[in-house]
Structures are given as C-alpha cells and as structure tokens.
C-alpha cells in the first residue's frame, strides 16, 4: 500500500460471487466512524477506575497465574463483567459508547497489574474496531450488535510476516474456503471470534484482500496453545490453523485497502503498545517502592539509616519517575489526538494519517526505552533479595522485554529520522 494513497472507491471485478459478498467487498469508500468526539473527563475517570478495580483483582495472584501459564479464561470473564470488552461499541448497538482515548487509558492502567491481560484487551480494541475501519454501516450494526450482546473477545490472525492464508471461492460461488497457519495470534484461542485478513487467491475477486471473522468453534479451526514465552505468558498468543474452513458472506467485514481512515488501525495499535509499556513501568515503580520502603538497614557505606533514605536510591527513583512522567505526558497528548483523526472519517488524508503515525512512532521509542530502563533498573533500589520470583518484580521486566520485541524499535527510530530529514513517510503496513 502506498503512503500517498487518497480516499477513493474500492473497485473489484466480480461476476461469480453472491450478492451479499459482492456488496461488502465492493462497497464504496464512504466511511462511517462511530468515534467523533474526544473523551470527557468523566468518561476517562470512569474507565480508569474500572480498569483499576479489575487490575487489583488480577494482581492478587498475578505471580501464581504467570507461573501456571494456563489459558486466561477466568481473567477474560473479569473483562467482560466489567464492561471493558464493550467499551468502544456505540450505545445504539448495545455497547458502552466510549472512545479510543478511554480505551487506551484503560489498557495503560490494567498494564500496571497484568500486562498479558492488558495486551489481550488492546488487541481486542483494534480487532473489534475493524467493523468500522473496513465495514460499512450495515456491517457495523450487525457485528457491533452481535459483539455487544455476546460480550465477544476478538482475537486476530493478521500477522503479515507469517505465511499467508489461502482464501479461495467455494464451488457454489457463495463464500470462500480458508486454509493456512499462523504462529502468533493474540486472543484467537480464547476469543469468541478471530479477525482474519487474507488475499483472495483466485476467481473473480483474485488479488483483493478481505477482512472477515471466524468463530472459535467452527469446523476446521485448530489452535497451538503451547505459548511458552519469557513474558506475556497469559496473552494467549499461540498459533492458529485453518483447514478447509468455510467463510460465509455473513463473516465478511470488508475490503482491506488504502483508505487512510482504515489504515489508522496501525498507529492506534502502536499507541496501545506504548501505553502498555508505560503502564508496566508504572507498576514496576509502585512495586519497587513497596519493597524499598520495607527494606531495613542500609548499605554499610551509606550515611542513611535505611535504603529509603539513601541518596543514591532517592536519585535512582527520581530519575526513573521523571522519565516516566515525560513519557506519560506524550502518551496523553497522542491519546487525545486520536479523537481528531478518527473523527475525520473519510475526510482524513494520507498525509494526516502519516504525520500521526510518525508521532506515535516517536512515543513508541520513548515508551520502549522507559519501560525497559525502569523495569530493570528498579532492581538496583530493591537489592539482591528482590531478584526472586516471589516478589513479582521480575514479571514486569519479562513482560515488557517480551512485548517490545513485537516489531524492531530501531525501525521506529529510522521512521522518525527519515521523516525529520527528508519529510518522507514509510509505506503503509500493519507495522507502520
């Protein structure tokens, strides 16, 4: 996809396909966005409080659950019962009617307590939003209503660096047959539905990329649940396999094309990642403070009576807190600006989308560095006795170390530098 693509209709040649599939996959580029206003302070406060209450419940046994590494079924029930799952779905379709800014803040708060579950929530927000990014009003109403009514968790199988899926028209000319495997699919094994992007391999729509959903229990769907990573162990990010899975016209969300509004999904998920890293850093500092305040005595060369009064420990926390605050301020600014770009809908230009993506890339650099630096340096204040699994301090580092490898941050540095030097934007993708 080209970074300078303008808003224009998707034109597909189709003769041998059902009328429903044709209507969805050949829909005009007109955009109907449900997120047109910035979040109110009441909305932000409400959902931060909800995320905090859920997070406090998760924190009670976070270390034990991480060690067990089981599928996070009980954790996701908490998200559903809290209303966080339906947060972005408009009220008229049964949802909570909040906006992306509130969702991003909720992800950040939840990350203080359990980054794996916060990751699942972040991906869910991006995936359920596909109904608006790719679908017309008819599709949005149908999918949003069904999702809200069932409190669906949306997983995804869209990783573009994995082997591609094969999507071919079925013999009846009604729908498609899906085959293929992907190794990393967050939420697919635990969500009610999985968002899939696949290029149609043959037939009258060959070459078009379709977005569609597949429910977890459908015949031919299988999962590799052996997700055994250093961190983010409860994010249900194992593989998925599709063997002759039937895709009906009702499963289709819409065409994946170059409309700037639909490609906002990339800076938004990168923004969610940044909020996640900063939330993990907040959690590590809060836990580190607890451990430090409980430490007795001090280093034998220290002039202080205890570690909490040691000048080097004070300096260390001051440095970490100051850098975190800077990252949080930038995140808050870009979280709020999401409403501006989402609200433009079909009026959003490729240049505006590209400028926002570069700003989000800047935050991703900062958040990655703050997250990694905070979660490893806090051990300098808490001492050797804190380097045991029982303290839970290692979980923060393992989580942020694992997820920051999702896509190389050096390419974000290059993205920002290239734009600064030559004003160039990177090709639009699911990473840029």
C-alpha positions in Angstrom: 0.0 0.0 0.0 1.3 3.4 -0.9 1.6 6.1 1.8 0.2 8.8 -0.5 -3.0 6.9 -1.4 -6.1 9.1 -1.3 -9.6 8.2 -0.3 -11.2 6.5 -3.3 -13.7 3.7 -4.0 -12.6 0.1 -3.9 -13.2 -1.3 -7.4 -13.3 -5.0 -7.8 -14.4 -7.0 -10.9 -16.9 -9.6 -9.7 -19.4 -11.8 -11.5 -19.4 -15.2 -9.9 -20.0 -14.3 -6.2 -23.0 -13.9 -4.0 -24.7 -10.5 -4.0 -24.0 -10.2 -0.2 -20.3 -10.8 -0.6 -20.1 -8.5 -3.6 -21.9 -5.7 -1.7 -19.5 -6.0 1.2 -16.3 -6.4 -0.7 -17.1 -3.8 -3.4 -18.5 -1.2 -1.1 -17.7 2.4 -1.8 -15.0 4.1 0.2 -17.6 6.1 2.2 -16.7 5.9 5.9 -19.0 5.9 8.9 -17.0 6.5 12.1 -18.6 5.9 15.5 -15.8 7.8 17.3 -16.3 11.5 16.6 -15.8 13.2 19.9 -12.9 13.4 22.4 -13.4 11.7 25.7 -14.8 13.7 28.6 -13.1 13.7 32.0 -16.0 11.8 33.4 -15.5 9.1 30.7 -11.8 8.8 31.3 -12.1 8.7 35.1 -14.9 6.1 35.0 -13.0 3.7 32.8 -9.7 4.2 34.6 -11.5 3.3 37.8 -13.0 0.2 36.2 -9.6 -0.9 34.9 -8.0 -0.3 38.3 -10.6 -2.4 40.0 -10.1 -5.3 37.5 -6.3 -4.8 37.8 -6.4 -5.1 41.6 -8.2 -8.4 41.4 -5.7 -9.7 38.9 -2.8 -8.5 41.0 -3.8 -10.7 43.9 -2.5 -13.8 42.2 -0.6 -12.5 39.2 2.7 -14.3 40.0 1.0 -17.6 40.5 -1.1 -17.3 37.3 2.0 -16.4 35.3 3.9 -19.4 36.7 1.0 -21.7 35.8 0.7 -20.3 32.2 -2.8 -21.5 31.7 -5.3 -20.0 29.2 -6.7 -16.8 30.7 -10.4 -17.8 30.7 -11.2 -16.5 34.2 -9.3 -13.3 33.5 -11.3 -12.6 30.4 -14.6 -13.1 32.4 -13.5 -10.2 34.5 -13.0 -8.0 31.5 -16.5 -9.0 30.2 -18.2 -8.4 33.6 -16.6 -5.0 34.0 -17.8 -3.7 30.6 -14.3 -3.1 29.3 -14.9 -5.5 26.4 -17.8 -3.5 25.0 -16.2 -0.1 25.8 -15.7 1.0 22.1 -19.0 -0.2 20.8 -21.6 2.6 20.3 -24.5 2.7 22.7 -27.1 2.4 20.0 -25.7 -1.1 19.3 -25.6 -2.2 23.0 -22.1 -1.0 23.9 -20.6 1.4 26.4 -20.2 4.2 23.8 -16.7 5.3 24.9 -13.9 6.4 22.5 -10.4 5.2 21.8 -8.8 7.6 24.3 -10.7 5.9 27.1 -9.7 2.5 25.9 -6.0 3.4 25.6 -6.0 4.8 29.2 -7.8 1.6 30.4 -5.0 -0.5 28.7 -2.4 1.5 30.5 -4.0 1.2 33.9 -4.5 -2.5 33.5 -0.9 -3.0 32.5 0.3 -1.9 35.9 -1.2 -5.1 37.3 -1.2 -7.7 34.5 0.3 -6.8 31.1 -0.8 -10.0 29.5 -4.5 -9.3 30.0 -3.9 -5.7 29.0 -2.3 -6.9 25.7 -5.4 -9.0 25.1 -7.6 -6.0 25.7 -5.5 -3.8 23.4 -5.7 -6.2 20.5 -9.4 -6.7 21.1 -10.0 -3.0 20.8 -8.1 -2.9 17.5 -9.9 -6.0 16.2 -13.4 -5.1 17.1 -12.8 -1.7 15.6 -12.3 -3.4 12.2 -16.0 -3.3 11.9 -15.7 0.4 11.4 -12.3 0.5 9.7 -13.3 -1.9 7.0 -17.1 -2.3 7.1 -20.0 -0.1 6.0 -22.9 0.9 8.2 -24.8 -2.4 7.6 -21.8 -4.5 8.7 -21.0 -2.2 11.6 -24.5 -2.6 13.0 -24.6 -6.3 12.6 -21.2 -7.0 14.1 -21.3 -4.4 16.8 -24.8 -5.7 18.0 -23.7 -9.3 18.0 -20.4 -8.5 19.7 -22.0 -6.4 22.4 -24.8 -8.9 23.1 -22.3 -11.8 23.5 -19.5 -9.7 25.1 -17.2 -11.1 22.4 -13.5 -11.1 22.8 -11.9 -10.5 19.3 -8.6 -12.2 18.6 -6.6 -11.8 15.4 -4.8 -13.7 12.8 -3.4 -10.9 10.6 0.3 -11.1 11.3 1.8 -10.2 7.8 5.2 -11.7 8.4 3.8 -15.2 8.8 3.0 -17.4 5.9 -0.1 -16.2 4.0 -3.5 -17.8 4.2 -5.2 -19.3 1.1 -8.7 -17.9 0.5 -10.5 -19.4 -2.5 -14.1 -19.1 -3.7 -16.2 -22.2 -2.8 -17.7 -24.3 -5.5 -21.2 -22.8 -5.0 -19.9 -19.3 -5.6 -21.4 -18.2 -2.2 -18.4 -17.8 0.1 -14.8 -18.9 0.4 -12.6 -21.7 1.8 -9.8 -20.7 4.1 -6.6 -22.7 4.6 -3.3 -21.9 6.3 -1.5 -21.4 9.6 0.0 -18.5 11.6 2.3 -18.8 14.5 1.4 -15.8 16.6 -2.3 -14.9 17.0 -3.1 -13.0 20.2 -6.5 -13.9 21.6 -7.5 -16.3 18.8 -7.7 -19.4 21.1 -9.8 -17.7 23.8 -11.8 -15.1 21.9 -15.3 -15.8 20.5 -14.2 -14.6 17.1 -10.9 -14.0 15.3 -10.3 -11.3 12.8 -8.5 -12.6 9.7 -7.0 -10.7 6.7 -6.4 -12.8 3.6 -5.9 -12.1 -0.1 -8.3 -13.9 -2.3 -6.2 -16.3 -4.3 -8.3 -17.0 -7.4 -11.6 -16.3 -9.0 -13.3 -13.0 -10.0 -12.0 -11.3 -6.8 -8.4 -12.5 -7.1 -5.9 -10.1 -5.6 -8.3 -8.3 -3.3 -7.6 -8.5 0.4 -10.7 -9.3 2.6 -11.2 -8.8 6.3 -13.5 -11.3 7.9 -14.2 -13.1 11.2 -14.1 -16.8 12.2 -15.7 -18.1 15.3 -13.6 -20.3 17.6 -15.7 -23.4 17.4 -16.1 -23.6 13.6 -15.2 -26.9 12.0 -11.6 -26.9 10.7 -10.3 -24.4 13.2 -7.4 -25.5 15.4 -5.0 -23.9 17.9 -1.5 -24.3 19.1 -1.8 -23.3 22.7 1.9 -24.0 23.5 2.7 -20.3 24.0 5.8 -20.6 26.2 7.5 -17.2 26.2 9.7 -15.3 28.7 6.9 -12.9 29.4 3.3 -12.0 28.4 2.7 -15.7 29.2 -1.1 -15.2 29.6 -1.7 -13.3 26.4 -3.0 -16.4 24.5 -0.6 -15.6 21.6 -0.1 -19.1 20.3 -0.8 -20.2 16.7 -3.9 -20.9 14.7 -4.6 -23.4 11.9 -7.4 -23.3 9.4 -8.1 -26.5 7.4 -10.9 -26.1 4.8 -12.7 -23.6 6.9 -15.9 -22.3 5.3 -16.2 -18.5 5.2 -19.8 -17.2 4.5 -20.8 -13.8 3.2 -22.0 -13.0 6.7 -18.5 -13.4 8.1 -17.1 -10.7 5.8 -16.2 -7.3 7.3 -15.0 -5.5 4.2 -12.1 -4.9 1.9 -8.7 -4.1 3.2 -7.4 -1.2 1.1 -5.7 2.1 1.1 -8.4 4.4 2.6 -6.5 6.5 5.1 -9.2 6.1 7.8 -9.0 2.3 7.7 -5.2 2.3 8.0 -5.4 4.2 11.3 -5.6 0.8 12.9 -1.7 0.7 12.8 -0.9 3.9 14.7 -3.7 3.1 17.1 -2.3 -0.4 18.0 1.2 1.0 18.2 -0.2 3.7 20.5 -1.8 0.9 22.6 1.6 -0.8 22.8 3.2 2.4 24.1 0.6 2.8 26.7 1.1 -0.8 27.8 4.9 -0.3 28.2 4.3 2.9 30.3 1.7 1.1 32.4 4.2 -1.7 33.1 6.8 0.9 34.1 4.3 2.4 36.5 3.6 -1.0 38.0 7.2 -1.8 38.4 7.9 1.5 40.2 4.9 1.0 42.6 6.1 -2.5 43.4 9.7 -1.3 43.8 8.6 1.4 46.2 6.8 -1.1 48.4 9.9 -3.3 48.5 12.2 -0.4 49.1 10.1 1.1 52.0 10.1 -2.3 53.6 13.9 -2.8 53.5 15.6 -2.5 56.8 19.1 -1.1 57.4 21.2 0.2 54.5 24.4 -0.4 52.6 27.4 -0.3 55.0 28.9 2.7 53.3 25.6 4.7 53.2 25.1 7.7 55.5 21.4 6.8 55.8 19.7 4.6 58.3 17.7 2.7 55.8 17.5 2.2 52.0 14.6 4.5 51.5 16.7 7.4 52.7 19.9 6.5 50.8 20.8 9.4 48.5 21.6 7.1 45.6 18.3 5.3 45.9 16.5 8.6 46.1 18.3 9.7 43.0 17.5 6.5 41.1 13.8 6.8 41.8 13.8 10.5 40.9 15.4 9.7 37.5 13.0 6.9 36.7 9.9 8.8 37.8 10.9 11.9 35.8 11.4 10.0 32.6 8.2 8.1 33.1 6.3 11.3 33.6 7.6 12.7 30.3 6.5 9.5 28.5 3.1 9.7 30.1 2.6 13.3 29.1 3.4 12.5 25.5 1.1 9.5 25.6 -1.7 11.5 27.0 -1.3 14.1 24.2 -1.3 11.5 21.4 -4.2 9.5 23.1 -6.3 12.7 23.0 -5.3 13.4 19.4 -6.7 10.0 18.3 -10.2 11.5 18.5 -9.2 14.2 16.0 -8.1 11.8 13.3 -10.8 9.2 14.0 -13.4 11.9 13.9 -12.4 13.0 10.4 -13.5 9.6 9.0 -13.4 9.7 5.2 -12.0 13.2 5.2 -8.8 12.0 6.7 -5.9 12.4 4.2 -3.0 10.1 3.7 -0.7 12.9 4.8 -2.5 13.5 8.0 -2.5 9.8 8.8 1.2 9.6 8.0 2.1 12.5 10.3 0.2 10.9 13.1 1.9 7.6 12.6 5.3 9.3 12.9 4.3 11.0 16.1 3.2 7.7 17.5 6.5 6.1 16.4 8.3 8.8 18.5 6.2 7.7 21.5 6.9 4.1 20.8 10.7 4.8 21.0 10.3 6.7 24.3 7.9 4.2 25.8 10.1 1.2 24.9 13.2 2.9 26.5 11.3 3.9 29.6 9.7 0.5 30.0 12.9 -1.4 29.6 15.0 1.0 31.7 12.5 1.2 34.6 11.8 -2.5 34.9 15.5 -3.5 35.0 17.0 -0.6 37.0 14.4 -0.7 39.8 16.3 -3.8 40.9 19.2 -1.6 41.9 17.0 0.0 44.5 15.4 -3.2 45.8 18.5 -5.3 46.0 19.5 -8.9 45.6 16.7 -10.2 47.8 14.2 -8.9 45.3 15.6 -11.0 42.4 13.3 -13.9 43.2 10.0 -14.9 41.6 8.2 -14.4 44.9 8.5 -10.7 44.8 6.8 -10.4 41.4 9.3 -7.7 40.4 10.8 -9.8 37.6 7.4 -10.2 35.9 7.3 -6.5 34.9 10.7 -6.8 33.2 9.9 -10.1 31.5 6.6 -8.7 30.2 8.0 -5.5 28.7 11.1 -7.3 27.4 9.0 -9.8 25.5 6.4 -7.4 24.0 8.9 -4.7 23.0 10.3 -7.3 20.6 7.0 -7.3 18.6 8.5 -5.1 15.9 12.0 -3.7 16.0 12.2 -0.3 17.7 15.2 0.6 15.6 12.9 0.8 12.6 10.8 3.3 14.5 13.9 5.4 15.1 14.6 5.2 11.4 11.0 6.1 10.6 11.2 9.3 12.7 14.6 10.2 11.5 13.7 9.8 7.8 10.7 12.0 8.2 12.7 14.6 10.1 15.5 14.7 7.5 13.6 14.3 4.2 9.9 14.6 5.1 9.3 11.1 3.8 6.7 8.6 5.2 7.1 4.9 5.4 5.0 2.6 3.3 1.6 1.9 5.0 1.5 -1.5 6.6 0.4 -3.3 9.8 3.6 -2.1 11.4 4.0 1.5 10.1 
